[in-house]
Amino acid sequence: MTEDTQWIYTKDCLPTKGQTVQYKTLAGDIGIGNVLRTDGSIHLPEDDENTFLVEYYWAEIPKGGLQN
């Protein structure tokens, strides 16, 4: 973790497909999941049927700032 690690709003920058992220849902639930598609959908490893979009994810901001 670095000083650049923080919650990132998904309307500003989506997580990368294949990345494992800590996420926060619109309801405020926090968990860890795998990013399934390029639209930022999160897949929970314990439930193959549970795929959803999140509002924030915890990650390091890339050098050069947020980009979509």
PDB file of N, H, CA, C and O in Angstrom:
ATOM      1  N   MET A   1       0.841  -1.185   0.000  1.00  0.00           N
ATOM      2  CA  MET A   1       0.000   0.000   0.000  1.00  0.00           C
ATOM      3  C   MET A   1       0.884   1.247   0.000  1.00  0.00           C
ATOM      4  O   MET A   1       1.929   1.297   0.650  1.00  0.00           O
ATOM      5  N   THR A   2       0.441   2.218  -0.729  1.00  0.00           N
ATOM      6  H   THR A   2      -0.407   2.177  -1.257  1.00  0.00           H
ATOM      7  CA  THR A   2       1.168   3.485  -0.770  1.00  0.00           C
ATOM      8  C   THR A   2       0.189   4.617  -0.499  1.00  0.00           C
ATOM      9  O   THR A   2      -1.008   4.399  -0.312  1.00  0.00           O
ATOM     10  N   GLU A   3       0.721   5.811  -0.484  1.00  0.00           N
ATOM     11  H   GLU A   3       1.693   5.988  -0.637  1.00  0.00           H
ATOM     12  CA  GLU A   3      -0.146   6.971  -0.278  1.00  0.00           C
ATOM     13  C   GLU A   3      -1.124   7.154  -1.440  1.00  0.00           C
ATOM     14  O   GLU A   3      -2.115   7.873  -1.310  1.00  0.00           O
ATOM     15  N   ASP A   4      -0.847   6.502  -2.581  1.00  0.00           N
ATOM     16  H   ASP A   4      -0.042   5.918  -2.687  1.00  0.00           H
ATOM     17  CA  ASP A   4      -1.733   6.601  -3.735  1.00  0.00           C
ATOM     18  C   ASP A   4      -2.880   5.598  -3.693  1.00  0.00           C
ATOM     19  O   ASP A   4      -3.725   5.594  -4.589  1.00  0.00           O
ATOM     20  N   THR A   5      -2.925   4.738  -2.657  1.00  0.00           N
ATOM     21  H   THR A   5      -2.239   4.741  -1.929  1.00  0.00           H
ATOM     22  CA  THR A   5      -3.978   3.735  -2.554  1.00  0.00           C
ATOM     23  C   THR A   5      -5.184   4.348  -1.849  1.00  0.00           C
ATOM     24  O   THR A   5      -5.071   4.854  -0.732  1.00  0.00           O
ATOM     25  N   GLN A   6      -6.341   4.297  -2.514  1.00  0.00           N
ATOM     26  H   GLN A   6      -6.432   3.887  -3.421  1.00  0.00           H
ATOM     27  CA  GLN A   6      -7.545   4.892  -1.943  1.00  0.00           C
ATOM     28  C   GLN A   6      -8.778   4.354  -2.650  1.00  0.00           C
ATOM     29  O   GLN A   6      -8.674   3.610  -3.625  1.00  0.00           O
ATOM     30  N   TRP A   7      -9.954   4.740  -2.147  1.00  0.00           N
ATOM     31  H   TRP A   7     -10.039   5.345  -1.355  1.00  0.00           H
ATOM     32  CA  TRP A   7     -11.203   4.391  -2.829  1.00  0.00           C
ATOM     33  C   TRP A   7     -11.299   5.203  -4.106  1.00  0.00           C
ATOM     34  O   TRP A   7     -11.112   6.420  -4.097  1.00  0.00           O
ATOM     35  N   ILE A   8     -11.591   4.521  -5.201  1.00  0.00           N
ATOM     36  H   ILE A   8     -11.742   3.533  -5.208  1.00  0.00           H
ATOM     37  CA  ILE A   8     -11.750   5.191  -6.495  1.00  0.00           C
ATOM     38  C   ILE A   8     -13.207   5.041  -6.939  1.00  0.00           C
ATOM     39  O   ILE A   8     -13.745   3.934  -6.955  1.00  0.00           O
ATOM     40  N   TYR A   9     -13.828   6.137  -7.292  1.00  0.00           N
ATOM     41  H   TYR A   9     -13.391   7.036  -7.279  1.00  0.00           H
ATOM     42  CA  TYR A   9     -15.213   6.148  -7.750  1.00  0.00           C
ATOM     43  C   TYR A   9     -15.259   5.562  -9.151  1.00  0.00           C
ATOM     44  O   TYR A   9     -14.509   6.005 -10.020  1.00  0.00           O
ATOM     45  N   THR A  10     -16.114   4.585  -9.395  1.00  0.00           N
ATOM     46  H   THR A  10     -16.724   4.225  -8.689  1.00  0.00           H
ATOM     47  CA  THR A  10     -16.132   3.898 -10.687  1.00  0.00           C
ATOM     48  C   THR A  10     -16.608   4.781 -11.841  1.00  0.00           C
ATOM     49  O   THR A  10     -16.372   4.440 -12.999  1.00  0.00           O
ATOM     50  N   LYS A  11     -17.268   5.898 -11.562  1.00  0.00           N
ATOM     51  H   LYS A  11     -17.460   6.176 -10.620  1.00  0.00           H
ATOM     52  CA  LYS A  11     -17.630   6.818 -12.648  1.00  0.00           C
ATOM     53  C   LYS A  11     -16.396   7.597 -13.107  1.00  0.00           C
ATOM     54  O   LYS A  11     -16.399   8.169 -14.198  1.00  0.00           O
ATOM     55  N   ASP A  12     -15.343   7.626 -12.286  1.00  0.00           N
ATOM     56  H   ASP A  12     -15.341   7.162 -11.400  1.00  0.00           H
ATOM     57  CA  ASP A  12     -14.090   8.293 -12.661  1.00  0.00           C
ATOM     58  C   ASP A  12     -13.128   7.337 -13.359  1.00  0.00           C
ATOM     59  O   ASP A  12     -12.423   7.738 -14.284  1.00  0.00           O
ATOM     60  N   CYS A  13     -13.092   6.082 -12.928  1.00  0.00           N
ATOM     61  H   CYS A  13     -13.665   5.756 -12.176  1.00  0.00           H
ATOM     62  CA  CYS A  13     -12.152   5.119 -13.484  1.00  0.00           C
ATOM     63  C   CYS A  13     -12.581   3.713 -13.094  1.00  0.00           C
ATOM     64  O   CYS A  13     -12.745   3.423 -11.909  1.00  0.00           O
ATOM     65  N   LEU A  14     -12.764   2.833 -14.084  1.00  0.00           N
ATOM     66  H   LEU A  14     -12.630   3.069 -15.046  1.00  0.00           H
ATOM     67  CA  LEU A  14     -13.172   1.462 -13.805  1.00  0.00           C
ATOM     68  C   LEU A  14     -11.965   0.607 -13.446  1.00  0.00           C
ATOM     69  O   LEU A  14     -10.861   0.855 -13.931  1.00  0.00           O
ATOM     70  N   PRO A  15     -12.172  -0.413 -12.588  1.00  0.00           N
ATOM     71  CA  PRO A  15     -11.091  -1.361 -12.339  1.00  0.00           C
ATOM     72  C   PRO A  15     -10.804  -2.161 -13.611  1.00  0.00           C
ATOM     73  O   PRO A  15     -11.644  -2.241 -14.507  1.00  0.00           O
ATOM     74  N   THR A  16      -9.637  -2.738 -13.677  1.00  0.00           N
ATOM     75  H   THR A  16      -8.954  -2.674 -12.949  1.00  0.00           H
ATOM     76  CA  THR A  16      -9.188  -3.470 -14.858  1.00  0.00           C
ATOM     77  C   THR A  16      -9.664  -4.916 -14.835  1.00  0.00           C
ATOM     78  O   THR A  16      -9.636  -5.566 -13.790  1.00  0.00           O
ATOM     79  N   LYS A  17     -10.102  -5.419 -15.986  1.00  0.00           N
ATOM     80  H   LYS A  17     -10.125  -4.891 -16.835  1.00  0.00           H
ATOM     81  CA  LYS A  17     -10.533  -6.814 -16.103  1.00  0.00           C
ATOM     82  C   LYS A  17      -9.410  -7.732 -15.628  1.00  0.00           C
ATOM     83  O   LYS A  17      -8.252  -7.552 -16.002  1.00  0.00           O
ATOM     84  N   GLY A  18      -9.764  -8.724 -14.795  1.00  0.00           N
ATOM     85  H   GLY A  18     -10.706  -8.870 -14.491  1.00  0.00           H
ATOM     86  CA  GLY A  18      -8.802  -9.676 -14.264  1.00  0.00           C
ATOM     87  C   GLY A  18      -8.203  -9.262 -12.933  1.00  0.00           C
ATOM     88  O   GLY A  18      -7.553 -10.075 -12.275  1.00  0.00           O
ATOM     89  N   GLN A  19      -8.405  -8.017 -12.519  1.00  0.00           N
ATOM     90  H   GLN A  19      -8.932  -7.357 -13.054  1.00  0.00           H
ATOM     91  CA  GLN A  19      -7.873  -7.499 -11.269  1.00  0.00           C
ATOM     92  C   GLN A  19      -8.729  -7.988 -10.097  1.00  0.00           C
ATOM     93  O   GLN A  19      -9.944  -8.126 -10.238  1.00  0.00           O
ATOM     94  N   THR A  20      -8.112  -8.248  -8.952  1.00  0.00           N
ATOM     95  H   THR A  20      -7.125  -8.136  -8.838  1.00  0.00           H
ATOM     96  CA  THR A  20      -8.843  -8.530  -7.725  1.00  0.00           C
ATOM     97  C   THR A  20      -8.849  -7.246  -6.909  1.00  0.00           C
ATOM     98  O   THR A  20      -7.793  -6.668  -6.651  1.00  0.00           O
ATOM     99  N   VAL A  21     -10.040  -6.795  -6.501  1.00  0.00           N
ATOM    100  H   VAL A  21     -10.897  -7.265  -6.711  1.00  0.00           H
ATOM    101  CA  VAL A  21     -10.147  -5.517  -5.808  1.00  0.00           C
ATOM    102  C   VAL A  21     -11.014  -5.640  -4.566  1.00  0.00           C
ATOM    103  O   VAL A  21     -11.863  -6.525  -4.458  1.00  0.00           O
ATOM    104  N   GLN A  22     -10.776  -4.723  -3.630  1.00  0.00           N
ATOM    105  H   GLN A  22     -10.086  -4.004  -3.718  1.00  0.00           H
ATOM    106  CA  GLN A  22     -11.725  -4.524  -2.542  1.00  0.00           C
ATOM    107  C   GLN A  22     -12.741  -3.539  -3.089  1.00  0.00           C
ATOM    108  O   GLN A  22     -12.370  -2.548  -3.718  1.00  0.00           O
ATOM    109  N   TYR A  23     -14.030  -3.806  -2.853  1.00  0.00           N
ATOM    110  H   TYR A  23     -14.331  -4.612  -2.343  1.00  0.00           H
ATOM    111  CA  TYR A  23     -15.067  -2.969  -3.450  1.00  0.00           C
ATOM    112  C   TYR A  23     -16.054  -2.491  -2.389  1.00  0.00           C
ATOM    113  O   TYR A  23     -16.138  -3.037  -1.289  1.00  0.00           O
ATOM    114  N   LYS A  24     -16.796  -1.453  -2.762  1.00  0.00           N
ATOM    115  H   LYS A  24     -16.727  -1.009  -3.656  1.00  0.00           H
ATOM    116  CA  LYS A  24     -17.883  -0.944  -1.929  1.00  0.00           C
ATOM    117  C   LYS A  24     -19.107  -0.806  -2.819  1.00  0.00           C
ATOM    118  O   LYS A  24     -19.034  -0.166  -3.868  1.00  0.00           O
ATOM    119  N   THR A  25     -20.241  -1.399  -2.417  1.00  0.00           N
ATOM    120  H   THR A  25     -20.300  -1.918  -1.565  1.00  0.00           H
ATOM    121  CA  THR A  25     -21.460  -1.320  -3.215  1.00  0.00           C
ATOM    122  C   THR A  25     -22.240  -0.048  -2.881  1.00  0.00           C
ATOM    123  O   THR A  25     -21.906   0.672  -1.940  1.00  0.00           O
ATOM    124  N   LEU A  26     -23.277   0.211  -3.663  1.00  0.00           N
ATOM    125  H   LEU A  26     -23.548  -0.374  -4.428  1.00  0.00           H
ATOM    126  CA  LEU A  26     -24.137   1.360  -3.404  1.00  0.00           C
ATOM    127  C   LEU A  26     -24.770   1.281  -2.021  1.00  0.00           C
ATOM    128  O   LEU A  26     -25.044   2.310  -1.403  1.00  0.00           O
ATOM    129  N   ALA A  27     -25.007   0.048  -1.527  1.00  0.00           N
ATOM    130  H   ALA A  27     -24.784  -0.787  -2.029  1.00  0.00           H
ATOM    131  CA  ALA A  27     -25.603  -0.149  -0.200  1.00  0.00           C
ATOM    132  C   ALA A  27     -24.576   0.013   0.928  1.00  0.00           C
ATOM    133  O   ALA A  27     -24.933  -0.019   2.105  1.00  0.00           O
ATOM    134  N   GLY A  28     -23.290   0.189   0.560  1.00  0.00           N
ATOM    135  H   GLY A  28     -23.000   0.215  -0.397  1.00  0.00           H
ATOM    136  CA  GLY A  28     -22.248   0.379   1.558  1.00  0.00           C
ATOM    137  C   GLY A  28     -21.550  -0.907   1.979  1.00  0.00           C
ATOM    138  O   GLY A  28     -20.682  -0.878   2.851  1.00  0.00           O
ATOM    139  N   ASP A  29     -21.920  -2.048   1.367  1.00  0.00           N
ATOM    140  H   ASP A  29     -22.625  -2.072   0.659  1.00  0.00           H
ATOM    141  CA  ASP A  29     -21.263  -3.316   1.690  1.00  0.00           C
ATOM    142  C   ASP A  29     -19.850  -3.308   1.118  1.00  0.00           C
ATOM    143  O   ASP A  29     -19.619  -2.806   0.018  1.00  0.00           O
ATOM    144  N   ILE A  30     -18.901  -3.873   1.879  1.00  0.00           N
ATOM    145  H   ILE A  30     -19.089  -4.281   2.773  1.00  0.00           H
ATOM    146  CA  ILE A  30     -17.512  -3.946   1.450  1.00  0.00           C
ATOM    147  C   ILE A  30     -17.102  -5.404   1.354  1.00  0.00           C
ATOM    148  O   ILE A  30     -17.459  -6.206   2.216  1.00  0.00           O
ATOM    149  N   GLY A  31     -16.356  -5.756   0.316  1.00  0.00           N
ATOM    150  H   GLY A  31     -16.066  -5.105  -0.385  1.00  0.00           H
ATOM    151  CA  GLY A  31     -15.880  -7.119   0.142  1.00  0.00           C
ATOM    152  C   GLY A  31     -14.737  -7.152  -0.848  1.00  0.00           C
ATOM    153  O   GLY A  31     -14.250  -6.110  -1.286  1.00  0.00           O
ATOM    154  N   ILE A  32     -14.306  -8.369  -1.204  1.00  0.00           N
ATOM    155  H   ILE A  32     -14.702  -9.216  -0.848  1.00  0.00           H
ATOM    156  CA  ILE A  32     -13.238  -8.555  -2.179  1.00  0.00           C
ATOM    157  C   ILE A  32     -13.771  -9.418  -3.305  1.00  0.00           C
ATOM    158  O   ILE A  32     -14.453 -10.410  -3.050  1.00  0.00           O
ATOM    159  N   GLY A  33     -13.475  -9.062  -4.539  1.00  0.00           N
ATOM    160  H   GLY A  33     -12.921  -8.256  -4.747  1.00  0.00           H
ATOM    161  CA  GLY A  33     -13.941  -9.835  -5.683  1.00  0.00           C
ATOM    162  C   GLY A  33     -13.039  -9.650  -6.876  1.00  0.00           C
ATOM    163  O   GLY A  33     -12.126  -8.825  -6.857  1.00  0.00           O
ATOM    164  N   ASN A  34     -13.296 -10.417  -7.913  1.00  0.00           N
ATOM    165  H   ASN A  34     -14.038 -11.087  -7.928  1.00  0.00           H
ATOM    166  CA  ASN A  34     -12.519 -10.336  -9.156  1.00  0.00           C
ATOM    167  C   ASN A  34     -13.291  -9.525 -10.186  1.00  0.00           C
ATOM    168  O   ASN A  34     -14.503  -9.682 -10.332  1.00  0.00           O
ATOM    169  N   VAL A  35     -12.583  -8.659 -10.894  1.00  0.00           N
ATOM    170  H   VAL A  35     -11.599  -8.531 -10.774  1.00  0.00           H
ATOM    171  CA  VAL A  35     -13.211  -7.872 -11.949  1.00  0.00           C
ATOM    172  C   VAL A  35     -13.406  -8.798 -13.149  1.00  0.00           C
ATOM    173  O   VAL A  35     -12.451  -9.376 -13.668  1.00  0.00           O
ATOM    174  N   LEU A  36     -14.658  -8.927 -13.577  1.00  0.00           N
ATOM    175  H   LEU A  36     -15.434  -8.458 -13.156  1.00  0.00           H
ATOM    176  CA  LEU A  36     -15.026  -9.929 -14.564  1.00  0.00           C
ATOM    177  C   LEU A  36     -14.952  -9.432 -15.999  1.00  0.00           C
ATOM    178  O   LEU A  36     -14.517 -10.166 -16.886  1.00  0.00           O
ATOM    179  N   ARG A  37     -15.373  -8.194 -16.238  1.00  0.00           N
ATOM    180  H   ARG A  37     -15.727  -7.597 -15.517  1.00  0.00           H
ATOM    181  CA  ARG A  37     -15.455  -7.693 -17.615  1.00  0.00           C
ATOM    182  C   ARG A  37     -14.884  -6.282 -17.688  1.00  0.00           C
ATOM    183  O   ARG A  37     -14.550  -5.682 -16.667  1.00  0.00           O
ATOM    184  N   THR A  38     -14.779  -5.770 -18.891  1.00  0.00           N
ATOM    185  H   THR A  38     -15.050  -6.258 -19.720  1.00  0.00           H
ATOM    186  CA  THR A  38     -14.238  -4.427 -19.073  1.00  0.00           C
ATOM    187  C   THR A  38     -15.186  -3.328 -18.593  1.00  0.00           C
ATOM    188  O   THR A  38     -14.789  -2.166 -18.505  1.00  0.00           O
ATOM    189  N   ASP A  39     -16.455  -3.689 -18.277  1.00  0.00           N
ATOM    190  H   ASP A  39     -16.778  -4.633 -18.348  1.00  0.00           H
ATOM    191  CA  ASP A  39     -17.382  -2.680 -17.749  1.00  0.00           C
ATOM    192  C   ASP A  39     -17.229  -2.510 -16.243  1.00  0.00           C
ATOM    193  O   ASP A  39     -17.984  -1.753 -15.633  1.00  0.00           O
ATOM    194  N   GLY A  40     -16.252  -3.207 -15.621  1.00  0.00           N
ATOM    195  H   GLY A  40     -15.638  -3.822 -16.116  1.00  0.00           H
ATOM    196  CA  GLY A  40     -16.004  -3.078 -14.202  1.00  0.00           C
ATOM    197  C   GLY A  40     -16.859  -3.977 -13.334  1.00  0.00           C
ATOM    198  O   GLY A  40     -16.856  -3.819 -12.113  1.00  0.00           O
ATOM    199  N   SER A  41     -17.602  -4.931 -13.924  1.00  0.00           N
ATOM    200  H   SER A  41     -17.604  -5.060 -14.916  1.00  0.00           H
ATOM    201  CA  SER A  41     -18.411  -5.861 -13.138  1.00  0.00           C
ATOM    202  C   SER A  41     -17.527  -6.667 -12.197  1.00  0.00           C
ATOM    203  O   SER A  41     -16.436  -7.093 -12.576  1.00  0.00           O
ATOM    204  N   ILE A  42     -17.995  -6.875 -10.980  1.00  0.00           N
ATOM    205  H   ILE A  42     -18.881  -6.529 -10.673  1.00  0.00           H
ATOM    206  CA  ILE A  42     -17.260  -7.644  -9.975  1.00  0.00           C
ATOM    207  C   ILE A  42     -17.859  -9.043  -9.872  1.00  0.00           C
ATOM    208  O   ILE A  42     -19.079  -9.206  -9.866  1.00  0.00           O
ATOM    209  N   HIS A  43     -17.005 -10.036  -9.792  1.00  0.00           N
ATOM    210  H   HIS A  43     -16.014  -9.904  -9.797  1.00  0.00           H
ATOM    211  CA  HIS A  43     -17.417 -11.431  -9.627  1.00  0.00           C
ATOM    212  C   HIS A  43     -16.943 -11.914  -8.264  1.00  0.00           C
ATOM    213  O   HIS A  43     -15.758 -11.809  -7.947  1.00  0.00           O
ATOM    214  N   LEU A  44     -17.858 -12.441  -7.456  1.00  0.00           N
ATOM    215  H   LEU A  44     -18.820 -12.526  -7.713  1.00  0.00           H
ATOM    216  CA  LEU A  44     -17.490 -12.968  -6.151  1.00  0.00           C
ATOM    217  C   LEU A  44     -17.058 -14.426  -6.285  1.00  0.00           C
ATOM    218  O   LEU A  44     -17.815 -15.238  -6.819  1.00  0.00           O
ATOM    219  N   PRO A  45     -15.865 -14.777  -5.815  1.00  0.00           N
ATOM    220  CA  PRO A  45     -15.362 -16.132  -6.020  1.00  0.00           C
ATOM    221  C   PRO A  45     -16.203 -17.206  -5.349  1.00  0.00           C
ATOM    222  O   PRO A  45     -16.216 -18.347  -5.812  1.00  0.00           O
ATOM    223  N   GLU A  46     -16.908 -16.872  -4.268  1.00  0.00           N
ATOM    224  H   GLU A  46     -16.898 -15.946  -3.892  1.00  0.00           H
ATOM    225  CA  GLU A  46     -17.690 -17.885  -3.563  1.00  0.00           C
ATOM    226  C   GLU A  46     -19.063 -18.123  -4.181  1.00  0.00           C
ATOM    227  O   GLU A  46     -19.780 -19.032  -3.764  1.00  0.00           O
ATOM    228  N   ASP A  47     -19.434 -17.312  -5.171  1.00  0.00           N
ATOM    229  H   ASP A  47     -18.851 -16.574  -5.509  1.00  0.00           H
ATOM    230  CA  ASP A  47     -20.771 -17.427  -5.748  1.00  0.00           C
ATOM    231  C   ASP A  47     -20.704 -17.133  -7.247  1.00  0.00           C
ATOM    232  O   ASP A  47     -20.675 -15.971  -7.652  1.00  0.00           O
ATOM    233  N   ASP A  48     -20.680 -18.176  -8.064  1.00  0.00           N
ATOM    234  H   ASP A  48     -20.703 -19.120  -7.735  1.00  0.00           H
ATOM    235  CA  ASP A  48     -20.546 -17.992  -9.511  1.00  0.00           C
ATOM    236  C   ASP A  48     -21.702 -17.212 -10.124  1.00  0.00           C
ATOM    237  O   ASP A  48     -21.552 -16.649 -11.208  1.00  0.00           O
ATOM    238  N   GLU A  49     -22.843 -17.167  -9.458  1.00  0.00           N
ATOM    239  H   GLU A  49     -22.965 -17.625  -8.577  1.00  0.00           H
ATOM    240  CA  GLU A  49     -24.017 -16.484 -10.012  1.00  0.00           C
ATOM    241  C   GLU A  49     -24.052 -15.000  -9.660  1.00  0.00           C
ATOM    242  O   GLU A  49     -24.847 -14.248 -10.224  1.00  0.00           O
ATOM    243  N   ASN A  50     -23.191 -14.572  -8.728  1.00  0.00           N
ATOM    244  H   ASN A  50     -22.545 -15.183  -8.270  1.00  0.00           H
ATOM    245  CA  ASN A  50     -23.280 -13.214  -8.205  1.00  0.00           C
ATOM    246  C   ASN A  50     -22.270 -12.303  -8.902  1.00  0.00           C
ATOM    247  O   ASN A  50     -21.088 -12.300  -8.558  1.00  0.00           O
ATOM    248  N   THR A  51     -22.736 -11.541  -9.869  1.00  0.00           N
ATOM    249  H   THR A  51     -23.696 -11.543 -10.148  1.00  0.00           H
ATOM    250  CA  THR A  51     -21.922 -10.562 -10.578  1.00  0.00           C
ATOM    251  C   THR A  51     -22.661  -9.226 -10.545  1.00  0.00           C
ATOM    252  O   THR A  51     -23.863  -9.175 -10.806  1.00  0.00           O
ATOM    253  N   PHE A  52     -21.964  -8.167 -10.232  1.00  0.00           N
ATOM    254  H   PHE A  52     -20.988  -8.208 -10.020  1.00  0.00           H
ATOM    255  CA  PHE A  52     -22.645  -6.877 -10.081  1.00  0.00           C
ATOM    256  C   PHE A  52     -21.669  -5.735 -10.308  1.00  0.00           C
ATOM    257  O   PHE A  52     -20.453  -5.931 -10.331  1.00  0.00           O
ATOM    258  N   LEU A  53     -22.215  -4.550 -10.474  1.00  0.00           N
ATOM    259  H   LEU A  53     -23.202  -4.391 -10.456  1.00  0.00           H
ATOM    260  CA  LEU A  53     -21.410  -3.345 -10.598  1.00  0.00           C
ATOM    261  C   LEU A  53     -21.242  -2.723  -9.219  1.00  0.00           C
ATOM    262  O   LEU A  53     -22.121  -2.837  -8.364  1.00  0.00           O
ATOM    263  N   VAL A  54     -20.107  -2.067  -9.011  1.00  0.00           N
ATOM    264  H   VAL A  54     -19.394  -1.975  -9.705  1.00  0.00           H
ATOM    265  CA  VAL A  54     -19.834  -1.435  -7.726  1.00  0.00           C
ATOM    266  C   VAL A  54     -19.711   0.071  -7.907  1.00  0.00           C
ATOM    267  O   VAL A  54     -19.568   0.577  -9.020  1.00  0.00           O
ATOM    268  N   GLU A  55     -19.769   0.774  -6.774  1.00  0.00           N
ATOM    269  H   GLU A  55     -19.885   0.363  -5.870  1.00  0.00           H
ATOM    270  CA  GLU A  55     -19.650   2.231  -6.829  1.00  0.00           C
ATOM    271  C   GLU A  55     -18.201   2.690  -6.626  1.00  0.00           C
ATOM    272  O   GLU A  55     -17.742   3.619  -7.291  1.00  0.00           O
ATOM    273  N   TYR A  56     -17.488   2.039  -5.708  1.00  0.00           N
ATOM    274  H   TYR A  56     -17.861   1.284  -5.168  1.00  0.00           H
ATOM    275  CA  TYR A  56     -16.094   2.390  -5.420  1.00  0.00           C
ATOM    276  C   TYR A  56     -15.250   1.128  -5.366  1.00  0.00           C
ATOM    277  O   TYR A  56     -15.760   0.061  -5.023  1.00  0.00           O
ATOM    278  N   TYR A  57     -13.985   1.228  -5.694  1.00  0.00           N
ATOM    279  H   TYR A  57     -13.571   2.095  -5.973  1.00  0.00           H
ATOM    280  CA  TYR A  57     -13.066   0.126  -5.469  1.00  0.00           C
ATOM    281  C   TYR A  57     -11.767   0.676  -4.894  1.00  0.00           C
ATOM    282  O   TYR A  57     -11.404   1.827  -5.138  1.00  0.00           O
ATOM    283  N   TRP A  58     -11.074  -0.160  -4.128  1.00  0.00           N
ATOM    284  H   TRP A  58     -11.370  -1.095  -3.929  1.00  0.00           H
ATOM    285  CA  TRP A  58      -9.875   0.240  -3.416  1.00  0.00           C
ATOM    286  C   TRP A  58      -8.678  -0.158  -4.258  1.00  0.00           C
ATOM    287  O   TRP A  58      -8.456  -1.346  -4.489  1.00  0.00           O
ATOM    288  N   ALA A  59      -7.912   0.798  -4.715  1.00  0.00           N
ATOM    289  H   ALA A  59      -8.091   1.763  -4.528  1.00  0.00           H
ATOM    290  CA  ALA A  59      -6.787   0.496  -5.585  1.00  0.00           C
ATOM    291  C   ALA A  59      -5.800   1.649  -5.571  1.00  0.00           C
ATOM    292  O   ALA A  59      -6.082   2.735  -5.065  1.00  0.00           O
ATOM    293  N   GLU A  60      -4.651   1.384  -6.135  1.00  0.00           N
ATOM    294  H   GLU A  60      -4.422   0.501  -6.546  1.00  0.00           H
ATOM    295  CA  GLU A  60      -3.642   2.431  -6.270  1.00  0.00           C
ATOM    296  C   GLU A  60      -3.921   3.232  -7.529  1.00  0.00           C
ATOM    297  O   GLU A  60      -4.124   2.662  -8.601  1.00  0.00           O
ATOM    298  N   ILE A  61      -3.930   4.540  -7.402  1.00  0.00           N
ATOM    299  H   ILE A  61      -3.766   5.003  -6.531  1.00  0.00           H
ATOM    300  CA  ILE A  61      -4.164   5.407  -8.561  1.00  0.00           C
ATOM    301  C   ILE A  61      -2.948   5.302  -9.474  1.00  0.00           C
ATOM    302  O   ILE A  61      -1.819   5.478  -9.017  1.00  0.00           O
ATOM    303  N   PRO A  62      -3.161   5.017 -10.762  1.00  0.00           N
ATOM    304  CA  PRO A  62      -2.027   4.903 -11.684  1.00  0.00           C
ATOM    305  C   PRO A  62      -1.298   6.214 -11.844  1.00  0.00           C
ATOM    306  O   PRO A  62      -1.889   7.286 -11.710  1.00  0.00           O
ATOM    307  N   LYS A  63      -0.002   6.128 -12.133  1.00  0.00           N
ATOM    308  H   LYS A  63       0.478   5.257 -12.242  1.00  0.00           H
ATOM    309  CA  LYS A  63       0.785   7.344 -12.362  1.00  0.00           C
ATOM    310  C   LYS A  63       0.182   8.082 -13.548  1.00  0.00           C
ATOM    311  O   LYS A  63      -0.167   7.468 -14.555  1.00  0.00           O
ATOM    312  N   GLY A  64       0.063   9.374 -13.431  1.00  0.00           N
ATOM    313  H   GLY A  64       0.347   9.874 -12.612  1.00  0.00           H
ATOM    314  CA  GLY A  64      -0.549  10.169 -14.486  1.00  0.00           C
ATOM    315  C   GLY A  64      -2.020  10.435 -14.237  1.00  0.00           C
ATOM    316  O   GLY A  64      -2.666  11.126 -15.025  1.00  0.00           O
ATOM    317  N   GLY A  65      -2.571   9.888 -13.133  1.00  0.00           N
ATOM    318  H   GLY A  65      -2.046   9.327 -12.493  1.00  0.00           H
ATOM    319  CA  GLY A  65      -3.955  10.168 -12.770  1.00  0.00           C
ATOM    320  C   GLY A  65      -4.927   9.156 -13.316  1.00  0.00           C
ATOM    321  O   GLY A  65      -4.539   8.176 -13.952  1.00  0.00           O
ATOM    322  N   LEU A  66      -6.204   9.404 -13.060  1.00  0.00           N
ATOM    323  H   LEU A  66      -6.519  10.200 -12.543  1.00  0.00           H
ATOM    324  CA  LEU A  66      -7.276   8.495 -13.476  1.00  0.00           C
ATOM    325  C   LEU A  66      -7.604   8.698 -14.943  1.00  0.00           C
ATOM    326  O   LEU A  66      -7.720   9.823 -15.428  1.00  0.00           O
ATOM    327  N   GLN A  67      -7.751   7.568 -15.639  1.00  0.00           N
ATOM    328  H   GLN A  67      -7.657   6.654 -15.245  1.00  0.00           H
ATOM    329  CA  GLN A  67      -8.134   7.620 -17.052  1.00  0.00           C
ATOM    330  C   GLN A  67      -9.077   6.477 -17.332  1.00  0.00           C
ATOM    331  O   GLN A  67      -8.932   5.399 -16.755  1.00  0.00           O
ATOM    332  N   ASN A  68     -10.042   6.690 -18.207  1.00  0.00           N
ATOM    333  H   ASN A  68     -10.160   7.566 -18.676  1.00  0.00           H
ATOM    334  CA  ASN A  68     -10.947   5.605 -18.624  1.00  0.00           C
ATOM    335  C   ASN A  68     -10.487   5.024 -19.937  1.00  0.00           C
ATOM    336  O   ASN A  68     -11.113   4.101 -20.458  1.00  0.00           O
TER     337      ASN A  68
END
